[in-house]
Amino acid sequence: MSHSCPVCAYPKLKEPPRSASGGGSYEICPSCGFQFGVDDDDKGITFSKWRNAWLKRGALWSSLGQKAPADWNGKAQAASRPKKTAAKAKKAK
Ligand SMILES: [Zn+2]
C-alpha cells in the first residue's frame, strides 16, 4: 500500500507519513525531499513552508537514487493536493 506525501502530494510513499504524536516513518519523500521525523520534528519545518520553498525552486525531483516517474510533474502533483479548507467551504458541483 502506498501513501500520499502531505507536503507535495506524491502518491507513492512506502510508509504512512509521521503523525504529530510521533511514530511512523523517517522516510524521505523522493519527490520533494522532505524527511519525516527529521525536517518536521527536529528542524521544526512545517509542511507548507517546505512545500512553498520546493515550489519556488521549481518543484524538481529530489531523489538521486530513485528515478522520477516518466510523466512526473511536480507542480501539477502539488496542485492536486486536496485542500481541506477549500473543500469544506465549497460543496462539490
Ligand atoms: Zn513529498
PDB file of the backbone (N, CA, C, O) and the ligand in Angstrom, with CONECT records:
HET     ZN  A 101       1
ATOM      1  N   MET A   1       0.842  -1.200   0.000  1.00  0.00           N
ATOM      2  CA  MET A   1       0.000   0.000   0.000  1.00  0.00           C
ATOM      3  C   MET A   1       0.874   1.246   0.000  1.00  0.00           C
ATOM      4  O   MET A   1       1.895   1.291   0.687  1.00  0.00           O
ATOM      5  N   SER A   2       0.486   2.237  -0.752  1.00  0.00           N
ATOM      6  CA  SER A   2       1.277   3.460  -0.785  1.00  0.00           C
ATOM      7  C   SER A   2       0.519   4.605  -0.128  1.00  0.00           C
ATOM      8  O   SER A   2      -0.699   4.559   0.045  1.00  0.00           O
ATOM      9  N   HIS A   3       1.267   5.613   0.226  1.00  0.00           N
ATOM     10  CA  HIS A   3       0.715   6.735   0.974  1.00  0.00           C
ATOM     11  C   HIS A   3       1.052   8.033   0.266  1.00  0.00           C
ATOM     12  O   HIS A   3       2.046   8.136  -0.453  1.00  0.00           O
ATOM     13  N   SER A   4       0.207   9.008   0.486  1.00  0.00           N
ATOM     14  CA  SER A   4       0.407  10.294  -0.173  1.00  0.00           C
ATOM     15  C   SER A   4       1.230  11.229   0.712  1.00  0.00           C
ATOM     16  O   SER A   4       0.996  11.325   1.917  1.00  0.00           O
ATOM     17  N   CYS A   5       2.185  11.909   0.106  1.00  0.00           N
ATOM     18  CA  CYS A   5       3.018  12.857   0.850  1.00  0.00           C
ATOM     19  C   CYS A   5       2.198  14.095   1.218  1.00  0.00           C
ATOM     20  O   CYS A   5       1.630  14.735   0.332  1.00  0.00           O
ATOM     21  N   PRO A   6       2.124  14.447   2.505  1.00  0.00           N
ATOM     22  CA  PRO A   6       1.351  15.622   2.903  1.00  0.00           C
ATOM     23  C   PRO A   6       2.009  16.933   2.456  1.00  0.00           C
ATOM     24  O   PRO A   6       1.387  17.994   2.516  1.00  0.00           O
ATOM     25  N   VAL A   7       3.245  16.856   2.017  1.00  0.00           N
ATOM     26  CA  VAL A   7       3.934  18.070   1.578  1.00  0.00           C
ATOM     27  C   VAL A   7       3.684  18.337   0.093  1.00  0.00           C
ATOM     28  O   VAL A   7       3.268  19.432  -0.287  1.00  0.00           O
ATOM     29  N   CYS A   8       3.938  17.334  -0.736  1.00  0.00           N
ATOM     30  CA  CYS A   8       3.897  17.572  -2.186  1.00  0.00           C
ATOM     31  C   CYS A   8       2.864  16.719  -2.910  1.00  0.00           C
ATOM     32  O   CYS A   8       2.713  16.830  -4.127  1.00  0.00           O
ATOM     33  N   ALA A   9       2.147  15.863  -2.170  1.00  0.00           N
ATOM     34  CA  ALA A   9       1.107  15.005  -2.748  1.00  0.00           C
ATOM     35  C   ALA A   9       1.659  13.855  -3.580  1.00  0.00           C
ATOM     36  O   ALA A   9       0.906  13.217  -4.316  1.00  0.00           O
ATOM     37  N   TYR A  10       2.954  13.579  -3.481  1.00  0.00           N
ATOM     38  CA  TYR A  10       3.487  12.402  -4.156  1.00  0.00           C
ATOM     39  C   TYR A  10       2.741  11.176  -3.631  1.00  0.00           C
ATOM     40  O   TYR A  10       2.731  10.939  -2.423  1.00  0.00           O
ATOM     41  N   PRO A  11       2.115  10.391  -4.517  1.00  0.00           N
ATOM     42  CA  PRO A  11       1.180   9.351  -4.052  1.00  0.00           C
ATOM     43  C   PRO A  11       1.803   8.004  -3.698  1.00  0.00           C
ATOM     44  O   PRO A  11       1.080   7.067  -3.361  1.00  0.00           O
ATOM     45  N   LYS A  12       3.119   7.889  -3.768  1.00  0.00           N
ATOM     46  CA  LYS A  12       3.685   6.548  -3.591  1.00  0.00           C
ATOM     47  C   LYS A  12       4.706   6.426  -2.474  1.00  0.00           C
ATOM     48  O   LYS A  12       5.706   5.724  -2.628  1.00  0.00           O
ATOM     49  N   LEU A  13       4.477   7.093  -1.358  1.00  0.00           N
ATOM     50  CA  LEU A  13       5.353   6.884  -0.208  1.00  0.00           C
ATOM     51  C   LEU A  13       5.156   5.454   0.275  1.00  0.00           C
ATOM     52  O   LEU A  13       4.044   4.926   0.247  1.00  0.00           O
ATOM     53  N   LYS A  14       6.247   4.833   0.718  1.00  0.00           N
ATOM     54  CA  LYS A  14       6.165   3.442   1.160  1.00  0.00           C
ATOM     55  C   LYS A  14       5.550   3.313   2.548  1.00  0.00           C
ATOM     56  O   LYS A  14       4.925   2.302   2.866  1.00  0.00           O
ATOM     57  N   GLU A  15       5.730   4.330   3.361  1.00  0.00           N
ATOM     58  CA  GLU A  15       5.235   4.271   4.733  1.00  0.00           C
ATOM     59  C   GLU A  15       4.268   5.425   4.990  1.00  0.00           C
ATOM     60  O   GLU A  15       4.342   6.459   4.325  1.00  0.00           O
ATOM     61  N   PRO A  16       3.366   5.250   5.947  1.00  0.00           N
ATOM     62  CA  PRO A  16       2.463   6.361   6.256  1.00  0.00           C
ATOM     63  C   PRO A  16       3.268   7.521   6.827  1.00  0.00           C
ATOM     64  O   PRO A  16       4.196   7.304   7.606  1.00  0.00           O
ATOM     65  N   PRO A  17       2.925   8.749   6.450  1.00  0.00           N
ATOM     66  CA  PRO A  17       3.650   9.901   6.983  1.00  0.00           C
ATOM     67  C   PRO A  17       3.550   9.946   8.503  1.00  0.00           C
ATOM     68  O   PRO A  17       2.551   9.537   9.094  1.00  0.00           O
ATOM     69  N   ARG A  18       4.577  10.437   9.094  1.00  0.00           N
ATOM     70  CA  ARG A  18       4.673  10.523  10.541  1.00  0.00           C
ATOM     71  C   ARG A  18       3.556  11.398  11.103  1.00  0.00           C
ATOM     72  O   ARG A  18       3.243  12.461  10.567  1.00  0.00           O
ATOM     73  N   SER A  19       2.975  10.928  12.182  1.00  0.00           N
ATOM     74  CA  SER A  19       1.896  11.698  12.786  1.00  0.00           C
ATOM     75  C   SER A  19       2.450  12.705  13.783  1.00  0.00           C
ATOM     76  O   SER A  19       3.603  12.606  14.202  1.00  0.00           O
ATOM     77  N   ALA A  20       1.633  13.658  14.154  1.00  0.00           N
ATOM     78  CA  ALA A  20       2.065  14.702  15.085  1.00  0.00           C
ATOM     79  C   ALA A  20       2.436  14.123  16.441  1.00  0.00           C
ATOM     80  O   ALA A  20       3.262  14.683  17.162  1.00  0.00           O
ATOM     81  N   SER A  21       1.815  12.995  16.783  1.00  0.00           N
ATOM     82  CA  SER A  21       2.067  12.383  18.080  1.00  0.00           C
ATOM     83  C   SER A  21       3.316  11.508  18.076  1.00  0.00           C
ATOM     84  O   SER A  21       3.614  10.843  19.068  1.00  0.00           O
ATOM     85  N   GLY A  22       4.034  11.505  16.980  1.00  0.00           N
ATOM     86  CA  GLY A  22       5.208  10.657  16.885  1.00  0.00           C
ATOM     87  C   GLY A  22       4.851   9.314  16.304  1.00  0.00           C
ATOM     88  O   GLY A  22       3.680   9.049  16.032  1.00  0.00           O
ATOM     89  N   GLY A  23       5.823   8.469  16.108  1.00  0.00           N
ATOM     90  CA  GLY A  23       5.575   7.208  15.442  1.00  0.00           C
ATOM     91  C   GLY A  23       5.528   7.414  13.952  1.00  0.00           C
ATOM     92  O   GLY A  23       5.515   8.550  13.478  1.00  0.00           O
ATOM     93  N   GLY A  24       5.501   6.332  13.209  1.00  0.00           N
ATOM     94  CA  GLY A  24       5.508   6.464  11.765  1.00  0.00           C
ATOM     95  C   GLY A  24       6.919   6.469  11.225  1.00  0.00           C
ATOM     96  O   GLY A  24       7.859   6.052  11.901  1.00  0.00           O
ATOM     97  N   SER A  25       7.055   6.932  10.039  1.00  0.00           N
ATOM     98  CA  SER A  25       8.293   6.705   9.312  1.00  0.00           C
ATOM     99  C   SER A  25       9.292   7.844   9.396  1.00  0.00           C
ATOM    100  O   SER A  25       8.979   8.958   9.815  1.00  0.00           O
ATOM    101  N   TYR A  26      10.494   7.521   8.982  1.00  0.00           N
ATOM    102  CA  TYR A  26      11.534   8.516   8.775  1.00  0.00           C
ATOM    103  C   TYR A  26      11.851   8.565   7.286  1.00  0.00           C
ATOM    104  O   TYR A  26      12.963   8.891   6.872  1.00  0.00           O
ATOM    105  N   GLU A  27      10.842   8.232   6.500  1.00  0.00           N
ATOM    106  CA  GLU A  27      11.028   8.174   5.066  1.00  0.00           C
ATOM    107  C   GLU A  27      11.334   9.557   4.495  1.00  0.00           C
ATOM    108  O   GLU A  27      10.808  10.569   4.958  1.00  0.00           O
ATOM    109  N   ILE A  28      12.179   9.574   3.500  1.00  0.00           N
ATOM    110  CA  ILE A  28      12.436  10.810   2.767  1.00  0.00           C
ATOM    111  C   ILE A  28      11.610  10.746   1.493  1.00  0.00           C
ATOM    112  O   ILE A  28      11.734   9.803   0.713  1.00  0.00           O
ATOM    113  N   CYS A  29      10.781  11.732   1.287  1.00  0.00           N
ATOM    114  CA  CYS A  29       9.957  11.755   0.086  1.00  0.00           C
ATOM    115  C   CYS A  29      10.867  11.922  -1.133  1.00  0.00           C
ATOM    116  O   CYS A  29      11.622  12.891  -1.209  1.00  0.00           O
ATOM    117  N   PRO A  30      10.804  10.983  -2.091  1.00  0.00           N
ATOM    118  CA  PRO A  30      11.697  11.103  -3.249  1.00  0.00           C
ATOM    119  C   PRO A  30      11.326  12.281  -4.139  1.00  0.00           C
ATOM    120  O   PRO A  30      12.135  12.748  -4.940  1.00  0.00           O
ATOM    121  N   SER A  31      10.116  12.747  -3.991  1.00  0.00           N
ATOM    122  CA  SER A  31       9.648  13.852  -4.817  1.00  0.00           C
ATOM    123  C   SER A  31      10.110  15.208  -4.277  1.00  0.00           C
ATOM    124  O   SER A  31      10.831  15.934  -4.961  1.00  0.00           O
ATOM    125  N   CYS A  32       9.698  15.551  -3.052  1.00  0.00           N
ATOM    126  CA  CYS A  32      10.021  16.878  -2.525  1.00  0.00           C
ATOM    127  C   CYS A  32      11.229  16.872  -1.592  1.00  0.00           C
ATOM    128  O   CYS A  32      11.743  17.935  -1.244  1.00  0.00           O
ATOM    129  N   GLY A  33      11.688  15.693  -1.186  1.00  0.00           N
ATOM    130  CA  GLY A  33      12.880  15.610  -0.348  1.00  0.00           C
ATOM    131  C   GLY A  33      12.656  15.838   1.132  1.00  0.00           C
ATOM    132  O   GLY A  33      13.616  15.934   1.896  1.00  0.00           O
ATOM    133  N   PHE A  34      11.395  15.928   1.549  1.00  0.00           N
ATOM    134  CA  PHE A  34      11.102  16.135   2.964  1.00  0.00           C
ATOM    135  C   PHE A  34      11.365  14.855   3.739  1.00  0.00           C
ATOM    136  O   PHE A  34      10.895  13.789   3.342  1.00  0.00           O
ATOM    137  N   GLN A  35      12.103  14.939   4.832  1.00  0.00           N
ATOM    138  CA  GLN A  35      12.323  13.752   5.656  1.00  0.00           C
ATOM    139  C   GLN A  35      11.451  13.817   6.892  1.00  0.00           C
ATOM    140  O   GLN A  35      11.650  14.653   7.774  1.00  0.00           O
ATOM    141  N   PHE A  36      10.486  12.925   6.938  1.00  0.00           N
ATOM    142  CA  PHE A  36       9.550  12.898   8.051  1.00  0.00           C
ATOM    143  C   PHE A  36      10.261  12.492   9.338  1.00  0.00           C
ATOM    144  O   PHE A  36      11.087  11.580   9.349  1.00  0.00           O
ATOM    145  N   GLY A  37       9.925  13.183  10.414  1.00  0.00           N
ATOM    146  CA  GLY A  37      10.540  12.871  11.699  1.00  0.00           C
ATOM    147  C   GLY A  37      11.837  13.628  11.913  1.00  0.00           C
ATOM    148  O   GLY A  37      12.355  13.650  13.030  1.00  0.00           O
ATOM    149  N   VAL A  38      12.374  14.249  10.873  1.00  0.00           N
ATOM    150  CA  VAL A  38      13.624  14.998  10.999  1.00  0.00           C
ATOM    151  C   VAL A  38      13.387  16.466  10.623  1.00  0.00           C
ATOM    152  O   VAL A  38      13.607  17.373  11.426  1.00  0.00           O
ATOM    153  N   ASP A  39      12.938  16.671   9.389  1.00  0.00           N
ATOM    154  CA  ASP A  39      12.703  18.052   8.966  1.00  0.00           C
ATOM    155  C   ASP A  39      11.563  18.691   9.756  1.00  0.00           C
ATOM    156  O   ASP A  39      11.590  19.889  10.037  1.00  0.00           O
ATOM    157  N   ASP A  40      10.563  17.886  10.110  1.00  0.00           N
ATOM    158  CA  ASP A  40       9.448  18.428  10.893  1.00  0.00           C
ATOM    159  C   ASP A  40       9.762  18.429  12.394  1.00  0.00           C
ATOM    160  O   ASP A  40       9.720  19.477  13.039  1.00  0.00           O
ATOM    161  N   ASP A  41      10.073  17.261  12.941  1.00  0.00           N
ATOM    162  CA  ASP A  41      10.280  17.156  14.390  1.00  0.00           C
ATOM    163  C   ASP A  41      11.554  17.846  14.867  1.00  0.00           C
ATOM    164  O   ASP A  41      11.523  18.625  15.820  1.00  0.00           O
ATOM    165  N   ASP A  42      12.672  17.559  14.205  1.00  0.00           N
ATOM    166  CA  ASP A  42      13.952  18.070  14.677  1.00  0.00           C
ATOM    167  C   ASP A  42      14.221  19.501  14.224  1.00  0.00           C
ATOM    168  O   ASP A  42      14.789  20.304  14.964  1.00  0.00           O
ATOM    169  N   LYS A  43      13.810  19.803  13.012  1.00  0.00           N
ATOM    170  CA  LYS A  43      14.122  21.131  12.474  1.00  0.00           C
ATOM    171  C   LYS A  43      12.955  22.104  12.556  1.00  0.00           C
ATOM    172  O   LYS A  43      13.117  23.306  12.344  1.00  0.00           O
ATOM    173  N   GLY A  44      11.773  21.570  12.867  1.00  0.00           N
ATOM    174  CA  GLY A  44      10.617  22.439  13.033  1.00  0.00           C
ATOM    175  C   GLY A  44      10.105  23.076  11.754  1.00  0.00           C
ATOM    176  O   GLY A  44       9.495  24.144  11.780  1.00  0.00           O
ATOM    177  N   ILE A  45      10.357  22.415  10.644  1.00  0.00           N
ATOM    178  CA  ILE A  45       9.889  22.951   9.357  1.00  0.00           C
ATOM    179  C   ILE A  45       8.483  22.413   9.076  1.00  0.00           C
ATOM    180  O   ILE A  45       8.249  21.206   9.109  1.00  0.00           O
ATOM    181  N   THR A  46       7.566  23.323   8.803  1.00  0.00           N
ATOM    182  CA  THR A  46       6.200  22.873   8.524  1.00  0.00           C
ATOM    183  C   THR A  46       6.092  22.365   7.089  1.00  0.00           C
ATOM    184  O   THR A  46       6.913  22.687   6.231  1.00  0.00           O
ATOM    185  N   PHE A  47       5.058  21.565   6.856  1.00  0.00           N
ATOM    186  CA  PHE A  47       4.841  21.018   5.519  1.00  0.00           C
ATOM    187  C   PHE A  47       4.668  22.150   4.505  1.00  0.00           C
ATOM    188  O   PHE A  47       5.228  22.103   3.410  1.00  0.00           O
ATOM    189  N   SER A  48       3.886  23.172   4.882  1.00  0.00           N
ATOM    190  CA  SER A  48       3.594  24.234   3.922  1.00  0.00           C
ATOM    191  C   SER A  48       4.845  25.071   3.630  1.00  0.00           C
ATOM    192  O   SER A  48       5.043  25.539   2.508  1.00  0.00           O
ATOM    193  N   LYS A  49       5.673  25.250   4.643  1.00  0.00           N
ATOM    194  CA  LYS A  49       6.904  26.003   4.450  1.00  0.00           C
ATOM    195  C   LYS A  49       7.827  25.268   3.476  1.00  0.00           C
ATOM    196  O   LYS A  49       8.403  25.866   2.567  1.00  0.00           O
ATOM    197  N   TRP A  50       7.949  23.963   3.690  1.00  0.00           N
ATOM    198  CA  TRP A  50       8.789  23.145   2.814  1.00  0.00           C
ATOM    199  C   TRP A  50       8.219  23.135   1.396  1.00  0.00           C
ATOM    200  O   TRP A  50       8.946  23.261   0.411  1.00  0.00           O
ATOM    201  N   ARG A  51       6.881  22.979   1.325  1.00  0.00           N
ATOM    202  CA  ARG A  51       6.223  22.923   0.022  1.00  0.00           C
ATOM    203  C   ARG A  51       6.457  24.208  -0.763  1.00  0.00           C
ATOM    204  O   ARG A  51       6.784  24.165  -1.949  1.00  0.00           O
ATOM    205  N   ASN A  52       6.291  25.348  -0.103  1.00  0.00           N
ATOM    206  CA  ASN A  52       6.470  26.625  -0.778  1.00  0.00           C
ATOM    207  C   ASN A  52       7.908  26.811  -1.262  1.00  0.00           C
ATOM    208  O   ASN A  52       8.145  27.301  -2.366  1.00  0.00           O
ATOM    209  N   ALA A  53       8.860  26.414  -0.422  1.00  0.00           N
ATOM    210  CA  ALA A  53      10.266  26.533  -0.810  1.00  0.00           C
ATOM    211  C   ALA A  53      10.579  25.607  -1.980  1.00  0.00           C
ATOM    212  O   ALA A  53      11.329  25.963  -2.888  1.00  0.00           O
ATOM    213  N   TRP A  54       9.999  24.426  -1.943  1.00  0.00           N
ATOM    214  CA  TRP A  54      10.224  23.431  -3.007  1.00  0.00           C
ATOM    215  C   TRP A  54       9.624  23.919  -4.330  1.00  0.00           C
ATOM    216  O   TRP A  54      10.238  23.784  -5.388  1.00  0.00           O
ATOM    217  N   LEU A  55       8.426  24.484  -4.255  1.00  0.00           N
ATOM    218  CA  LEU A  55       7.781  25.016  -5.456  1.00  0.00           C
ATOM    219  C   LEU A  55       8.594  26.183  -6.024  1.00  0.00           C
ATOM    220  O   LEU A  55       8.717  26.339  -7.239  1.00  0.00           O
ATOM    221  N   LYS A  56       9.137  26.987  -5.130  1.00  0.00           N
ATOM    222  CA  LYS A  56       9.927  28.140  -5.537  1.00  0.00           C
ATOM    223  C   LYS A  56      11.193  27.716  -6.284  1.00  0.00           C
ATOM    224  O   LYS A  56      11.654  28.400  -7.198  1.00  0.00           O
ATOM    225  N   ARG A  57      11.734  26.586  -5.876  1.00  0.00           N
ATOM    226  CA  ARG A  57      12.941  26.068  -6.536  1.00  0.00           C
ATOM    227  C   ARG A  57      12.608  25.385  -7.859  1.00  0.00           C
ATOM    228  O   ARG A  57      13.506  24.928  -8.566  1.00  0.00           O
ATOM    229  N   GLY A  58      11.337  25.315  -8.193  1.00  0.00           N
ATOM    230  CA  GLY A  58      10.946  24.722  -9.465  1.00  0.00           C
ATOM    231  C   GLY A  58      10.311  23.352  -9.344  1.00  0.00           C
ATOM    232  O   GLY A  58      10.071  22.686 -10.351  1.00  0.00           O
ATOM    233  N   ALA A  59      10.035  22.925  -8.115  1.00  0.00           N
ATOM    234  CA  ALA A  59       9.377  21.633  -7.868  1.00  0.00           C
ATOM    235  C   ALA A  59      10.103  20.502  -8.580  1.00  0.00           C
ATOM    236  O   ALA A  59       9.488  19.719  -9.305  1.00  0.00           O
ATOM    237  N   LEU A  60      11.398  20.420  -8.376  1.00  0.00           N
ATOM    238  CA  LEU A  60      12.204  19.389  -9.030  1.00  0.00           C
ATOM    239  C   LEU A  60      12.187  18.081  -8.254  1.00  0.00           C
ATOM    240  O   LEU A  60      11.994  18.068  -7.038  1.00  0.00           O
ATOM    241  N   TRP A  61      12.389  16.991  -8.966  1.00  0.00           N
ATOM    242  CA  TRP A  61      12.501  15.666  -8.340  1.00  0.00           C
ATOM    243  C   TRP A  61      13.705  15.673  -7.425  1.00  0.00           C
ATOM    244  O   TRP A  61      14.784  16.098  -7.839  1.00  0.00           O
ATOM    245  N   SER A  62      13.554  15.216  -6.190  1.00  0.00           N
ATOM    246  CA  SER A  62      14.616  15.364  -5.205  1.00  0.00           C
ATOM    247  C   SER A  62      15.554  14.173  -5.067  1.00  0.00           C
ATOM    248  O   SER A  62      16.734  14.329  -4.753  1.00  0.00           O
ATOM    249  N   SER A  63      15.018  12.986  -5.305  1.00  0.00           N
ATOM    250  CA  SER A  63      15.818  11.796  -5.039  1.00  0.00           C
ATOM    251  C   SER A  63      16.893  11.585  -6.090  1.00  0.00           C
ATOM    252  O   SER A  63      16.636  11.683  -7.289  1.00  0.00           O
ATOM    253  N   LEU A  64      18.106  11.294  -5.622  1.00  0.00           N
ATOM    254  CA  LEU A  64      19.195  10.999  -6.548  1.00  0.00           C
ATOM    255  C   LEU A  64      19.219   9.509  -6.864  1.00  0.00           C
ATOM    256  O   LEU A  64      19.660   9.100  -7.938  1.00  0.00           O
ATOM    257  N   GLY A  65      18.743   8.704  -5.922  1.00  0.00           N
ATOM    258  CA  GLY A  65      18.814   7.262  -6.081  1.00  0.00           C
ATOM    259  C   GLY A  65      17.596   6.650  -6.737  1.00  0.00           C
ATOM    260  O   GLY A  65      17.609   5.479  -7.117  1.00  0.00           O
ATOM    261  N   GLN A  66      16.563   7.425  -6.869  1.00  0.00           N
ATOM    262  CA  GLN A  66      15.309   6.908  -7.408  1.00  0.00           C
ATOM    263  C   GLN A  66      14.866   7.809  -8.549  1.00  0.00           C
ATOM    264  O   GLN A  66      14.814   9.030  -8.405  1.00  0.00           O
ATOM    265  N   LYS A  67      14.551   7.205  -9.673  1.00  0.00           N
ATOM    266  CA  LYS A  67      14.162   7.987 -10.845  1.00  0.00           C
ATOM    267  C   LYS A  67      12.734   8.501 -10.723  1.00  0.00           C
ATOM    268  O   LYS A  67      11.872   7.834 -10.151  1.00  0.00           O
ATOM    269  N   ALA A  68      12.497   9.669 -11.254  1.00  0.00           N
ATOM    270  CA  ALA A  68      11.141  10.217 -11.287  1.00  0.00           C
ATOM    271  C   ALA A  68      10.303   9.428 -12.284  1.00  0.00           C
ATOM    272  O   ALA A  68      10.824   8.967 -13.300  1.00  0.00           O
ATOM    273  N   PRO A  69       9.007   9.268 -12.006  1.00  0.00           N
ATOM    274  CA  PRO A  69       8.132   8.631 -12.989  1.00  0.00           C
ATOM    275  C   PRO A  69       8.203   9.376 -14.322  1.00  0.00           C
ATOM    276  O   PRO A  69       8.435  10.585 -14.347  1.00  0.00           O
ATOM    277  N   ALA A  70       8.008   8.670 -15.408  1.00  0.00           N
ATOM    278  CA  ALA A  70       8.197   9.228 -16.757  1.00  0.00           C
ATOM    279  C   ALA A  70       7.388  10.510 -16.994  1.00  0.00           C
ATOM    280  O   ALA A  70       7.896  11.477 -17.562  1.00  0.00           O
ATOM    281  N   ASP A  71       6.156  10.507 -16.564  1.00  0.00           N
ATOM    282  CA  ASP A  71       5.301  11.666 -16.840  1.00  0.00           C
ATOM    283  C   ASP A  71       5.171  12.567 -15.615  1.00  0.00           C
ATOM    284  O   ASP A  71       4.183  13.285 -15.461  1.00  0.00           O
ATOM    285  N   TRP A  72       6.174  12.519 -14.752  1.00  0.00           N
ATOM    286  CA  TRP A  72       6.087  13.233 -13.482  1.00  0.00           C
ATOM    287  C   TRP A  72       6.140  14.747 -13.678  1.00  0.00           C
ATOM    288  O   TRP A  72       6.950  15.257 -14.451  1.00  0.00           O
ATOM    289  N   ASN A  73       5.266  15.453 -12.967  1.00  0.00           N
ATOM    290  CA  ASN A  73       5.234  16.917 -12.994  1.00  0.00           C
ATOM    291  C   ASN A  73       4.998  17.409 -11.565  1.00  0.00           C
ATOM    292  O   ASN A  73       3.888  17.323 -11.042  1.00  0.00           O
ATOM    293  N   GLY A  74       6.047  17.919 -10.954  1.00  0.00           N
ATOM    294  CA  GLY A  74       5.977  18.296  -9.550  1.00  0.00           C
ATOM    295  C   GLY A  74       4.937  19.352  -9.235  1.00  0.00           C
ATOM    296  O   GLY A  74       4.239  19.271  -8.224  1.00  0.00           O
ATOM    297  N   LYS A  75       4.841  20.340 -10.105  1.00  0.00           N
ATOM    298  CA  LYS A  75       3.885  21.426  -9.845  1.00  0.00           C
ATOM    299  C   LYS A  75       2.448  20.938  -9.959  1.00  0.00           C
ATOM    300  O   LYS A  75       1.596  21.290  -9.143  1.00  0.00           O
ATOM    301  N   ALA A  76       2.188  20.127 -10.973  1.00  0.00           N
ATOM    302  CA  ALA A  76       0.835  19.584 -11.150  1.00  0.00           C
ATOM    303  C   ALA A  76       0.475  18.669  -9.989  1.00  0.00           C
ATOM    304  O   ALA A  76      -0.659  18.659  -9.510  1.00  0.00           O
ATOM    305  N   GLN A  77       1.476  17.892  -9.544  1.00  0.00           N
ATOM    306  CA  GLN A  77       1.249  16.992  -8.423  1.00  0.00           C
ATOM    307  C   GLN A  77       0.899  17.780  -7.156  1.00  0.00           C
ATOM    308  O   GLN A  77      -0.048  17.437  -6.448  1.00  0.00           O
ATOM    309  N   ALA A  78       1.658  18.821  -6.879  1.00  0.00           N
ATOM    310  CA  ALA A  78       1.404  19.633  -5.690  1.00  0.00           C
ATOM    311  C   ALA A  78       0.034  20.311  -5.778  1.00  0.00           C
ATOM    312  O   ALA A  78      -0.661  20.466  -4.773  1.00  0.00           O
ATOM    313  N   ALA A  79      -0.337  20.706  -6.979  1.00  0.00           N
ATOM    314  CA  ALA A  79      -1.632  21.364  -7.174  1.00  0.00           C
ATOM    315  C   ALA A  79      -2.790  20.387  -6.973  1.00  0.00           C
ATOM    316  O   ALA A  79      -3.914  20.797  -6.684  1.00  0.00           O
ATOM    317  N   SER A  80      -2.508  19.101  -7.127  1.00  0.00           N
ATOM    318  CA  SER A  80      -3.556  18.089  -6.974  1.00  0.00           C
ATOM    319  C   SER A  80      -3.831  17.760  -5.512  1.00  0.00           C
ATOM    320  O   SER A  80      -4.750  17.006  -5.192  1.00  0.00           O
ATOM    321  N   ARG A  81      -3.031  18.330  -4.643  1.00  0.00           N
ATOM    322  CA  ARG A  81      -3.174  18.083  -3.205  1.00  0.00           C
ATOM    323  C   ARG A  81      -4.562  18.516  -2.747  1.00  0.00           C
ATOM    324  O   ARG A  81      -4.997  19.627  -3.051  1.00  0.00           O
ATOM    325  N   PRO A  82      -5.254  17.653  -2.023  1.00  0.00           N
ATOM    326  CA  PRO A  82      -6.579  18.071  -1.547  1.00  0.00           C
ATOM    327  C   PRO A  82      -6.479  19.253  -0.596  1.00  0.00           C
ATOM    328  O   PRO A  82      -5.675  19.250   0.336  1.00  0.00           O
ATOM    329  N   LYS A  83      -7.292  20.246  -0.842  1.00  0.00           N
ATOM    330  CA  LYS A  83      -7.264  21.428   0.017  1.00  0.00           C
ATOM    331  C   LYS A  83      -8.418  21.349   1.002  1.00  0.00           C
ATOM    332  O   LYS A  83      -9.585  21.514   0.645  1.00  0.00           O
ATOM    333  N   LYS A  84      -8.062  21.096   2.229  1.00  0.00           N
ATOM    334  CA  LYS A  84      -9.070  20.841   3.263  1.00  0.00           C
ATOM    335  C   LYS A  84     -10.033  22.005   3.459  1.00  0.00           C
ATOM    336  O   LYS A  84     -11.249  21.820   3.486  1.00  0.00           O
ATOM    337  N   THR A  85      -9.483  23.191   3.593  1.00  0.00           N
ATOM    338  CA  THR A  85     -10.348  24.344   3.886  1.00  0.00           C
ATOM    339  C   THR A  85     -11.259  24.666   2.705  1.00  0.00           C
ATOM    340  O   THR A  85     -12.436  24.981   2.883  1.00  0.00           O
ATOM    341  N   ALA A  86     -10.695  24.581   1.488  1.00  0.00           N
ATOM    342  CA  ALA A  86     -11.489  24.873   0.304  1.00  0.00           C
ATOM    343  C   ALA A  86     -12.607  23.842   0.131  1.00  0.00           C
ATOM    344  O   ALA A  86     -13.730  24.173  -0.251  1.00  0.00           O
ATOM    345  N   ALA A  87     -12.267  22.589   0.422  1.00  0.00           N
ATOM    346  CA  ALA A  87     -13.250  21.518   0.257  1.00  0.00           C
ATOM    347  C   ALA A  87     -14.397  21.696   1.247  1.00  0.00           C
ATOM    348  O   ALA A  87     -15.547  21.380   0.942  1.00  0.00           O
ATOM    349  N   LYS A  88     -14.080  22.195   2.414  1.00  0.00           N
ATOM    350  CA  LYS A  88     -15.118  22.387   3.430  1.00  0.00           C
ATOM    351  C   LYS A  88     -16.004  23.584   3.114  1.00  0.00           C
ATOM    352  O   LYS A  88     -17.220  23.559   3.302  1.00  0.00           O
ATOM    353  N   ALA A  89     -15.348  24.635   2.626  1.00  0.00           N
ATOM    354  CA  ALA A  89     -16.090  25.867   2.353  1.00  0.00           C
ATOM    355  C   ALA A  89     -17.029  25.735   1.152  1.00  0.00           C
ATOM    356  O   ALA A  89     -18.134  26.276   1.128  1.00  0.00           O
ATOM    357  N   LYS A  90     -16.539  24.995   0.164  1.00  0.00           N
ATOM    358  CA  LYS A  90     -17.323  24.870  -1.070  1.00  0.00           C
ATOM    359  C   LYS A  90     -17.817  23.449  -1.238  1.00  0.00           C
ATOM    360  O   LYS A  90     -17.091  22.488  -0.982  1.00  0.00           O
ATOM    361  N   LYS A  91     -19.035  23.328  -1.661  1.00  0.00           N
ATOM    362  CA  LYS A  91     -19.549  21.996  -1.979  1.00  0.00           C
ATOM    363  C   LYS A  91     -19.179  21.653  -3.410  1.00  0.00           C
ATOM    364  O   LYS A  91     -19.177  22.512  -4.292  1.00  0.00           O
ATOM    365  N   ALA A  92     -18.866  20.382  -3.625  1.00  0.00           N
ATOM    366  CA  ALA A  92     -18.537  19.941  -4.993  1.00  0.00           C
ATOM    367  C   ALA A  92     -19.770  20.060  -5.883  1.00  0.00           C
ATOM    368  O   ALA A  92     -20.910  19.901  -5.447  1.00  0.00           O
ATOM    369  N   LYS A  93     -19.483  20.347  -7.151  1.00  0.00           N
ATOM    370  CA  LYS A  93     -20.585  20.518  -8.110  1.00  0.00           C
ATOM    371  C   LYS A  93     -21.385  19.228  -8.287  1.00  0.00           C
ATOM    372  O   LYS A  93     -22.345  19.198  -9.056  1.00  0.00           O
TER     373      LYS A  93
HETATM  374 ZN    ZN A 101       6.816  14.964  -0.861  1.00  0.00          ZN2+
END
